[in-house]
Amino acid sequence: MNELVCCQIENNIATITLQNGKANAISHEVINDLNSALDKAEQANAVVVLTGQPGMLSAGYDLKIMQESMQSAMALVAKGSALTRRMLAFPYPIIVACSGHAVAKGAFLLLAADYRIGVAGDFKIGLNEVAIGMTMHHAGVELARGRLAPVFFNRSVILAEMFTPQDAENAGFLDKLVSEQEFWPTVNFVAQAMTKLNMTAHHQTKLKARAELLQVLDENIEKDRHSSL
């Protein structure tokens, strides 16, 4: 049986790779495996590099689960929001190496990371919930509000605009955009640089800098538990 999430730890860097089919769909099992991988990274005091397969970080939540019932969709979204919240407060730096498309929950993984490196190409990045008939959940709205450039917030959340990697960098989904040839050398260079940080200072500063966002997320994750999507 193929692993849905692969975790390799070397030189204080934990490379966590999503490998759940062509779309890298986010299911309950994938979230469980991501949390297990983060546990391993935390135990190893490792910087995290989260990535997908060539051409695809993730196309978002598993649509089979999302379409089963309102309760099924809400349960998966709640679990995904808890993962997002954990990433934002993680004690070690999290880099997302965006290997291609990042849609819906895939794009939220970008918004939950400390540093995001994208690869140039014919890829789409963004929050398409409104376009596919889903009302954005409260926690998703607040995460986008907290991490996107204000001028792109309405376009992304309310109008479901999808962006090229270059525009995604301007919007705040990515921090750095490089060519395919430069992608992994850049990811490795940034990850190695981050291993030199004082991790106690990094974590304490992260919690201070994101205190308001984390509080808002906690409130809205709870609100989502009692509302419909």
C-alpha positions in Angstrom: 0.0 0.0 0.0 1.4 3.4 -1.0 1.9 6.0 1.7 -0.3 9.1 1.4 2.4 11.2 3.1 6.1 10.5 3.1 8.4 11.9 5.8 12.2 11.9 5.5 14.4 13.6 8.1 18.0 14.4 7.3 20.4 17.2 8.5 17.8 18.7 10.8 15.3 19.0 7.9 12.1 17.0 7.7 10.8 16.8 4.1 7.1 15.9 4.1 5.7 14.9 0.7 2.0 14.6 -0.2 1.5 11.7 -2.5 -2.2 11.0 -2.7 -3.0 10.5 -6.4 -3.0 13.1 -9.2 -4.8 15.8 -7.1 -3.0 15.2 -3.8 -6.5 15.4 -2.2 -6.7 16.2 1.5 -8.7 13.5 3.3 -9.0 12.6 7.0 -6.2 10.0 6.4 -3.9 12.6 4.8 -4.4 15.0 7.7 -3.7 12.2 10.2 -0.5 11.4 8.3 0.5 15.0 8.1 0.1 15.4 11.9 2.1 12.2 12.4 4.9 13.6 10.2 4.8 16.9 12.1 5.1 15.0 15.3 8.3 13.3 13.9 9.7 16.6 12.8 9.0 18.2 16.2 10.7 15.3 18.0 13.7 15.6 15.8 13.9 19.5 16.3 13.7 19.7 12.5 12.8 22.5 10.0 9.9 21.3 7.9 9.7 21.3 4.1 6.2 20.4 3.0 5.8 19.7 -0.7 3.8 17.7 -3.2 4.4 15.9 -6.5 5.8 17.6 -9.6 3.1 19.9 -10.9 0.8 19.6 -7.9 1.0 20.6 -4.3 -2.7 19.9 -3.6 -6.0 20.5 -5.3 -7.8 20.7 -2.0 -10.1 18.6 0.1 -11.2 15.2 -1.1 -14.4 16.0 -3.0 -16.0 12.6 -2.4 -15.9 13.4 1.4 -17.0 17.0 0.8 -20.0 15.9 -1.2 -21.2 13.1 1.1 -23.1 15.3 3.4 -23.0 18.7 5.2 -21.8 16.9 8.4 -19.1 15.0 6.5 -17.8 18.3 4.9 -17.9 20.2 8.1 -15.9 17.4 9.9 -13.2 17.4 7.3 -13.0 21.2 7.2 -12.8 21.4 11.1 -9.9 18.9 11.0 -8.1 20.8 8.3 -8.5 24.1 10.2 -6.9 22.4 13.2 -4.0 21.4 11.1 -3.7 25.0 9.7 -3.7 26.3 13.3 -1.0 23.9 14.3 1.2 24.9 11.4 0.9 28.6 12.2 2.1 27.9 15.8 4.6 25.1 15.0 7.8 25.4 17.1 10.1 25.1 14.1 10.0 26.9 10.7 7.7 25.4 8.1 8.6 26.0 4.4 6.1 25.0 1.7 7.9 24.0 -1.5 4.9 24.6 -3.9 5.6 22.2 -6.7 2.8 23.3 -9.0 -1.0 23.9 -8.5 -2.2 24.8 -5.1 -6.0 25.1 -4.9 -8.5 25.6 -2.0 -7.0 23.7 1.0 -3.8 23.4 -1.1 -3.6 27.2 -1.1 -4.5 27.4 2.6 -1.4 25.2 3.3 0.6 28.0 1.7 -1.1 30.6 4.0 -0.3 28.5 7.1 3.5 28.3 6.4 6.4 30.5 7.4 8.0 30.7 4.0 6.6 29.6 0.6 8.7 28.9 -2.5 6.9 28.4 -5.8 8.0 27.0 -9.1 7.3 29.0 -12.3 5.0 27.4 -14.8 1.5 27.1 -16.1 0.0 26.6 -12.6 -3.0 28.0 -10.7 -2.9 29.0 -7.1 -5.9 30.3 -5.2 -9.1 29.8 -3.3 -11.8 28.5 -5.7 -14.5 27.7 -3.0 -17.0 30.3 -4.2 -16.6 29.2 -7.9 -17.5 25.6 -7.0 -20.5 26.5 -4.9 -19.0 26.4 -1.4 -19.4 29.3 1.1 -16.0 30.0 2.6 -15.7 28.8 6.2 -15.1 31.4 8.9 -11.6 30.2 9.7 -10.6 30.2 6.1 -11.8 33.8 5.6 -9.8 34.9 8.7 -6.6 33.0 7.6 -6.8 34.6 4.2 -7.4 38.1 5.8 -4.4 37.6 8.0 -1.9 36.4 5.4 -2.9 37.9 2.0 -2.1 41.3 0.7 -5.3 43.4 1.4 -5.7 44.4 -2.2 -6.0 40.7 -3.2 -8.2 39.6 -0.3 -11.6 40.3 -1.9 -10.5 39.0 -5.3 -9.3 35.8 -3.7 -12.0 35.0 -1.1 -15.1 36.6 -2.5 -14.5 36.3 -6.2 -12.5 33.0 -6.2 -9.9 34.4 -8.6 -7.1 32.0 -9.5 -3.6 33.3 -9.9 -0.5 32.5 -11.8 2.5 31.8 -9.6 3.8 35.3 -10.4 0.5 36.9 -9.3 0.3 34.5 -6.3 3.7 35.9 -5.1 2.2 39.5 -5.3 -1.0 38.3 -3.5 0.8 36.8 -0.6 0.5 33.1 -1.3 4.2 32.8 -2.2 7.3 34.5 -0.9 9.7 33.5 -3.6 9.2 32.3 -7.2 12.0 30.4 -9.1 12.5 28.4 -12.2 12.1 24.6 -12.3 15.9 24.3 -12.4 16.4 26.5 -9.4 13.5 25.1 -7.4 15.0 22.4 -5.2 18.5 24.0 -4.8 16.6 27.1 -3.5 14.4 25.1 -1.2 17.4 23.3 0.2 19.4 26.5 0.6 16.5 28.2 2.5 15.9 25.2 4.7 19.6 24.9 5.6 19.7 28.6 6.5 16.7 28.2 8.7 18.3 25.4 10.7 20.7 28.0 12.0 18.0 30.0 13.7 17.6 30.0 17.5 14.5 27.8 17.6 13.4 29.0 21.1 13.5 32.6 19.9 11.9 31.7 16.6 8.9 30.0 18.3 8.4 32.7 21.0 8.5 35.4 18.3 6.2 33.5 16.0 3.6 33.2 18.8 3.9 36.9 19.7 3.6 38.0 16.0 0.6 35.7 15.4 -1.1 36.0 18.7 -4.0 38.0 17.3 -4.4 35.7 14.3 -4.3 32.6 16.4 -6.9 33.9 18.7 -9.2 34.9 15.8 -8.7 31.4 14.3 -9.5 29.7 17.5 -12.8 31.7 17.8 -13.7 31.0 14.2 -12.8 27.3 14.2 -15.3 27.0 17.1 -17.8 29.1 15.1 -17.5 26.7 12.1 -18.3 23.8 14.3 -21.8 25.2 14.9 -22.5 26.5 11.4 -23.1 25.1 7.9 -20.8 25.6 5.0 
